Amino acid sequence: MASDVVAVMDALRIDKAALVGWSDGACVSFVLASEAPERVMGVFSSAAIWIRPARRTSRPRR
């Protein structure tokens, strides 16, 4: 969904924006800020549940 936000920004000729997100929208703003920081002035988020994917270093336990 972050790529969709960038597409809308491009269509509207918005170079950089402050993002406001609630719940899943907050997670989208986190992804956009990490993938395209040059397009983000700032992020205001509320009620986000952000779970970073675990890095698997060994085989899972059985």
PyMOL commands that set and color helices and strands:
alter all, ss='L'
color gray80, all
select helices_A, chain A and resi 2-11+24-35+37-39
alter helices_A, ss='H'
color red, helices_A
select strands_A, chain A and resi 17-22+40-46
alter strands_A, ss='S'
color yellow, strands_A
deselect
rebuild
show_as cartoon
